[in-house]
């Protein structure tokens, strides 16, 4: 049976609402990453319809890039090229990063026409309190763990030292999303400032895993996990991510985002109430990228 005019209007209005809500969610993720990069010392310059991010001393790709100015619907090739050329003046590799879903599919052709090549595409998953398209997510519950395993929040120097140790220890796999640099320091400033949450998984009284969440207002990012290789199992990862998600919600986050690059990640995310939601896309000048040192590219991507 064909829908009548009234049904068609309702369907069209529902579609517009879903698109508007999706764009609002993606803009919140964009704002979170912007603020995180600025907090890490990147400098932002606005040139017409693009923003140029560059770090005075750190060449990490995720702190040195060009991106569309917020709340823009399109950026011309000429404006993109202006931003790329400005980034070159800081001796940084030309990169253009944006969140797919905020721009039409043909936007990628504009980048390819400028001889930029796709460097990476990082699928995102999101958890929102109000749900997506009217489907509210389940409230995360603490998983049932064996007697010899527990997860606890970190709020002292012991936990910070664990991250420091795990980050530099070959027996741990350090897993990050790759769009917000993981900075491991030996102080409590970030924890005390309320922009970071850490969780420690103890197995037989040994620190087998640690998780980090970054907080920016009402958004949170499951930024990184470090898990000892022998303990890298789905139940362990689920325990860490579940604790991180619950901690972010307890701190007032209405939106939490995480990676969804592999089938394992997506299954784990869906079990916690996450849904697939767009991608962070990065294009690069391939000639300049080949000249980069390996150190400037080191940024492990979360992959189970």
C-alpha positions in Angstrom: 0.0 0.0 0.0 1.4 3.4 -1.0 1.7 6.0 1.8 -0.7 8.9 1.5 0.5 12.6 1.6 0.2 12.8 5.3 2.3 9.7 5.8 4.9 10.9 3.3 5.2 14.2 5.2 5.7 12.4 8.5 8.4 10.1 6.9 10.1 13.1 5.4 10.0 15.0 8.8 11.4 11.9 10.6 14.2 11.6 8.1 15.1 15.3 8.5 15.1 14.9 12.3 17.4 11.9 12.1 19.8 13.7 9.8 19.8 16.8 12.0 20.4 14.6 15.2 23.2 12.7 13.4 25.0 15.9 12.3 24.7 17.3 15.9 26.3 14.1 17.2 29.1 14.3 14.7 29.7 18.0 15.5 30.0 17.1 19.1 32.7 14.6 18.3 34.4 17.2 16.1 34.3 19.7 19.0 35.7 17.2 21.4 38.7 16.4 19.2 39.3 20.1 18.5 39.5 20.9 22.2 41.6 17.9 23.0 44.2 18.9 20.3 44.2 22.4 21.6 44.7 21.2 25.2 47.7 19.2 24.0 49.3 22.4 22.7 48.2 22.6 19.0 47.7 26.1 17.6 44.5 26.8 15.6 44.4 29.4 12.8 41.2 30.1 10.8 41.7 30.9 7.1 38.3 31.6 5.5 36.5 28.3 5.5 39.3 26.0 6.8 41.1 25.7 10.1 44.8 24.9 10.3 46.2 23.1 13.3 49.9 22.9 14.0 52.0 22.1 17.0 55.1 24.2 17.6 57.3 21.1 18.5 55.4 17.9 18.0 55.0 16.6 14.4 52.4 14.0 15.3 49.9 13.8 12.4 46.9 14.3 14.7 48.2 17.7 15.9 49.1 19.0 12.5 46.3 19.1 9.8 43.8 21.2 7.9 40.1 20.7 8.5 36.8 22.4 7.5 35.8 25.3 9.7 33.0 24.1 12.1 29.4 24.5 10.8 30.4 24.6 7.2 28.6 22.6 4.6 31.3 22.7 1.9 34.8 24.0 1.3 36.2 24.8 -2.1 39.3 23.3 -3.6 41.0 26.7 -3.6 40.4 27.2 0.2 41.6 23.7 0.9 44.8 24.4 -1.0 45.3 27.7 0.9 45.1 25.8 4.2 47.5 23.0 2.9 50.0 25.6 1.7 49.9 27.4 5.1 50.5 24.1 6.9 53.6 23.6 4.7 55.1 26.8 6.1 55.4 25.1 9.5 57.3 22.2 7.8 54.5 19.8 8.5 53.2 17.1 6.2 50.1 18.3 4.3 47.1 16.5 5.8 43.4 17.2 5.5 41.1 15.6 8.2 37.4 15.7 8.5 34.4 13.7 9.8 32.6 11.9 7.0 28.9 12.4 7.4 29.2 16.2 7.8 30.0 16.6 4.1 28.6 15.0 1.0 30.3 12.0 -0.7 31.6 14.2 -3.6 33.7 16.1 -1.1 36.3 13.3 -1.3 36.6 13.9 -5.0 37.7 17.5 -4.4 40.5 16.2 -2.2 41.6 13.6 -4.8 41.6 16.3 -7.5 44.2 18.1 -5.3 46.4 15.0 -5.5 45.7 14.1 -1.9 45.4 10.4 -1.1 43.3 8.6 1.5 45.7 7.8 4.4 43.3 6.3 6.9 39.6 6.0 7.6 38.7 5.4 11.3 35.1 4.1 11.7 33.4 5.4 14.9 30.9 4.0 17.3 28.8 6.1 19.6 26.8 5.7 22.8 24.3 8.4 23.6 22.0 8.6 26.6 19.0 9.5 24.5 19.8 6.8 21.9 19.9 6.9 18.1 16.8 7.2 16.0 14.6 6.7 19.0 16.3 3.5 20.2 17.6 4.1 23.7 20.8 2.1 24.6 20.9 -0.3 27.6 22.4 1.0 30.7 25.9 -0.5 31.1 26.2 -3.1 33.8 29.4 -4.2 35.6 30.3 -7.6 34.1 30.6 -10.6 36.4 34.3 -11.2 37.0 36.2 -14.2 38.5 37.3 -13.7 42.2 40.9 -13.1 41.1 39.9 -10.2 38.7 38.7 -6.7 39.6 38.6 -3.3 37.9 39.1 -0.1 39.9 39.3 3.6 39.1 42.7 5.2 39.3 43.1 8.4 41.3 46.6 8.2 42.7 50.2 8.1 41.6 50.2 4.3 41.6 47.7 4.2 38.7 49.7 6.9 36.7 52.8 4.8 37.2 51.0 1.8 35.8 50.2 3.6 32.6 53.8 4.8 32.4 55.1 1.3 32.8 52.6 -0.4 30.4 53.2 2.2 27.7 56.9 1.3 27.6 56.7 -2.4 28.3 56.8 -4.8 25.3 54.6 -7.3 27.2 51.6 -4.9 26.9 49.6 -4.1 23.8 48.8 -0.4 23.7 45.6 0.2 21.7 44.4 3.7 20.7 41.8 5.1 18.3 44.4 7.1 16.5 42.6 10.5 16.3 43.4 11.8 19.7 47.1 11.3 20.7 47.7 9.3 23.8 50.0 11.3 26.1 51.4 9.3 29.1 52.9 11.5 31.8 54.0 10.8 35.4 51.8 13.4 37.1 48.2 13.7 38.3 47.3 17.0 36.6 44.9 15.5 34.1 43.1 13.3 36.6 42.8 16.2 39.1 41.6 18.5 36.4 38.7 16.2 35.5 39.6 15.8 31.8 40.8 12.2 32.1 39.6 8.9 33.7 41.8 5.8 34.1 40.8 2.3 35.1 43.0 -0.5 36.2 42.3 -4.2 35.7 43.9 -6.4 38.4 44.4 -10.1 37.8 45.9 -12.2 40.6 47.0 -8.9 42.1 48.9 -8.0 39.0 48.1 -5.0 36.8 46.9 -6.8 33.6 45.2 -3.9 31.9 44.5 -0.2 32.0 41.9 2.0 30.2 41.8 5.7 29.6 38.9 8.0 28.9 39.2 11.7 27.8 36.5 14.1 28.9 35.4 17.4 27.2 32.2 18.8 28.7 29.4 16.4 27.9 31.4 14.2 25.5 33.8 11.4 26.3 36.2 9.4 24.2 37.4 5.8 25.0 40.9 6.9 24.2 43.1 3.9 24.9 43.6 0.5 26.4 46.8 -1.2 27.4 46.5 -5.0 28.1 49.2 -7.5 28.8 49.4 -9.8 25.9 48.6 -13.0 27.8 45.4 -11.4 29.1 44.2 -9.8 25.9 40.8 -11.6 25.7 37.3 -10.4 24.9 36.1 -10.6 28.6 39.1 -8.5 29.8 38.5 -5.9 27.1 34.8 -5.9 27.8 35.5 -5.4 31.6 37.8 -2.4 30.9 35.5 -0.8 28.3 32.4 -1.3 30.4 34.1 0.4 33.4 35.3 3.2 31.2 31.8 3.7 29.7 30.1 3.7 33.1 32.7 6.1 34.5 32.2 8.5 31.7 28.4 8.5 32.1 28.8 8.9 35.9 30.9 12.0 35.1 28.0 13.5 33.2 28.9 12.5 29.6 25.8 12.3 27.3 27.9 11.1 24.3 30.7 8.6 24.4 32.6 7.6 21.2 35.0 4.7 20.5 36.5 2.9 17.5 34.7 0.4 15.4 37.4 -0.8 12.9 37.1 -4.5 13.1 34.3 -7.1 13.6 35.5 -7.8 17.1 35.4 -4.1 18.0 31.9 -3.7 16.6 30.6 -6.8 18.4 32.1 -5.6 21.7 30.8 -2.1 21.1 27.3 -3.3 20.3 27.2 -5.4 23.4 27.7 -2.3 25.4 25.1 -0.2 23.6 27.3 1.5 21.0 26.1 1.9 17.3 28.1 2.5 14.2 28.3 6.2 13.4 30.4 7.8 10.7 34.2 7.9 10.3 37.2 10.2 10.8 38.9 10.5 7.4 42.4 11.7 6.7 43.9 12.6 3.3 47.6 13.3 2.8 50.1 14.5 0.2 51.7 11.1 -0.6 55.0 12.6 -1.7 55.5 14.5 1.5 54.2 11.5 3.6 57.0 9.3 2.2 59.6 11.8 3.6 58.2 11.6 7.1 60.3 10.0 9.8 58.8 6.9 11.4 58.7 8.6 14.8 56.3 11.2 13.5 53.9 8.5 12.4 53.9 6.4 15.5 50.3 6.3 16.7 48.9 2.8 17.3 45.4 2.2 16.2 42.9 0.2 18.3 42.5 -3.2 16.7 41.4 -6.3 18.7 
